[in-house]
């Protein structure tokens, strides 16, 4: 489900810092999966998948809806090394490698930020935004304690 509805469409074609904004909507994470479909040639599917992944990597900001929570690794893995700000509203999002997550605790929104993921994407988060957020540190198994 698209939580933004038609609101984002109002930004389509406008400019920011001299650059034209483009809004892209993907049907869902399964659009990026390389599964063979009966009656369809695998090589055509691989080409289509490669184009979709390139389109995904070209995004500057990518919002991943909570309806895609089961596919987070499928979407986030190809973004490793890309300078894309990933945003979601899914409980485990930052632990899966996403950058910014909004959690609704019933009375307000809580902001979580994965600084390691932001650094890997070569993004800097403002100190003002960081002061409002809960910083999530991901421990990697290969790191010494």
HUTADA-V816800 format. One record per helix or strand. SS is the DSSP state (a for helix, b for strand). FROM is the first residue (numbers start at 0). TO is the last residue. If there is no record, write none. Layout:
BEGIN
SS_FROM_TO + SS_FROM_TO
END
This chain:
BEGIN
a_7_10 + b_14_15 + b_18_19 + a_28_31 + a_41_56 + b_60_63 + a_65_76 + b_84_87 + a_93_95 + b_99_103 + b_108_113 + a_114_119 + a_126_131 + b_132_135
END
